[in-house]
C-alpha cells in the first residue's frame, strides 16, 4: 500500500508498511525494508494516485528530490533518506545512521541570511506544512512543542523529526545550519 507519492524526474514512493522510500522504475516498486516488490500492474494504479496527490504536494517537498540529486545523492542506491519517526523526536545520530541515510548528500539550510530566524528571535506556533527530518551541523535551537509546553534543545549531531502538522515555538539560540529531508 502506498501512502505518499510524487512525480519528478524519478518517483519517490512511501511504503505504507515500513514507511521507507522506494524509487520507481518502469518495472516495479521495491520497499527497501521488506524488499517486497509491487508488480507492474500496480504501477498503473499507483501512477493514477500519483497524479491526484501530486497536486497536493507542498512545493518544497516536490523540489526536494532534485536538490538531493544536485548534491550528489544517488536514487539508485540501497541507502538513502527515509522517515525515522512519525512523531516529534530529537536524538543523537550515529555514524551508521548518517551513512545509511546518505545525509552528506542532503541539501542544507541555514539561518544566516534569514532575519526571521536571527539569533534570539522566537517564532511562535509555527506549524509544519510537511514532514521533515533534519540533522544539525552547527548551532543550537530551542523548540517548545505546543502539545507539551516542554522546551527541547536541538544541538550539533542531533536528528530532529518534525511531522506534518507539528506546532511549536522555535527560538534560535546559536546561528544554525542543518541537512534536511522533506517528505
N, C-alpha and C positions, 0 to 999 in steps of 0.2 A: 504494500500500500504506500503510495507516495503522498506526502503531505504538502510539499512546497516545491514548486518547480520554477525555473526561469530559463528563457532562451537568450543566449548571446551568441558569440561565435562558437561556443560549445554550450551544452546544457548541464546545469548542476541540479541534481535531484536529492531530496532529503528522504531517506528511508524512514518510514513510519515506525519500523520495529526498533532499529538501533539508533536512529536519528543522526547517522553519519552521512556525509555526502558521497555520492557516486557520480561518475561522469558518464555522459551519454555517448554512445557510439551508435551507428545505424543498426548494429547487430543486436544489442541488448543493453539493459541497465544492470549494473553489478553493485550489490551492497557490500561496502568494504568490511564491515564487521562480521557478517554472516556468510559472505561470499555467495549469497543467493543471487540467482540471475532471473530476471523477468524477461520472458521471451518476446521476440519482436512484435507479435500481435498486440501485446500490452502496450507497446510503444505508441501505437495509433491512439489508444485511449488516453495515454499519458500526454501525448502531444496536444490533444484537444484540451485537456486540463491545463496544460502549459499556456496555451493561448488565452484562456479565460483568466488565469491567475496572473499572467504577465502584466495585464493592465492594472493590477492592484499593487504591484511591487513599488516600494519606495525607490526613488531614483538612485539614492546612494547604494542600495542593495543591488540594483540592476547593474550598476557600474563597477561593483567590487571585483568580479571575476577578471575583467580586463586589467584592472590595477594590479591584481595578483600576478597575472601573466607578464605584465610590463616590468614587474620587479624580479622576474626570473622564475616564478612559480611554474611548475610543470603539472598540468592537469592529468597527465597520463600516469603519474607515479602513484604507488600504493599509499604513500604517506601524503598528508595534506590537511588543510583546515577542516574542522568539524566542530559541532556543538559539544561542549563538555558538561553543561548543566542546563536544566530548563528553569532554574531559579537563580536569583541574585546570589553570587558566590565569589569570594576572594580567597585564593590560595597561592602559596609559593610554587612556582613552576619547577619541574625537574628537567634536567638535560634531556632525558628520554622523551618527555612531553614536547619540549621545544623542537627536537629533531623530528618526532613523529608527526607533528602538526605543521612542519615546514615553516615555522614562524619567521625565519630570516627572510622569507620572500613575501611576507605580508606587507601591504602599504603602511606608511607611518602617518601619524597625526601629531601635531604639536600645538601648544598654547601660545607659542612665542609671537605669532602675528595676529592674534585674535583678542581684541580688547575685552570682549565679553568674558574671556577665560583668563584674565590677568590675575597674577598672584594676589590673594586676599579677597577677590570678588566671590560672591556667593550667588549661585543660580538656584532659585527656589522652585521646587516642584517641577523639575524637568521630567518630561515623560519620554521614554524611549519609543520612537516610531518604528523600530525594527530591533531584532536581536543583535547583540554584539559581544564578541569575545575579544578582550584586549590583553596585551602583555606590556607591562610598564618597563620602559627602557631607562627613563630618568624622571626625577621629580617625585611629587607626593600630592595626593588628592584625598580629601575627606568627603565621604558620601554618607548622607543620612537618609536611609530608606523611609518613605512616608509610612509604610506598614509597621515599622518597629520604633522609629524615632531614635534608634541607637546608632551613633556615629561609627563608621568603618573607615579605616585609613588604608589606602592603596599605595604601596611603595615599590621601589625598583625590584624587579624579579617576580612580581605578582601577576597571576592571571586574574582577570575580573570578568565575570559573566553578567551582562545586562540583558535580561529577557525583554522581548517586545512588551510594551505597556508598563514596564517598571517605572515607578515615580519616586524621585528622590531629590534632595537638595545637595548641590555639589559646591565644594569650596576648594580652589586650587591653593595648596599650601606651599608648593615649590613648582616653578615652571616645569611642565611635563611633556614628555614625548612617549608615544606608545605605538606598538604594532597593533593593527586591528583587523578583525574578520567580521564582516556583516552578513547576516542571514535573515 
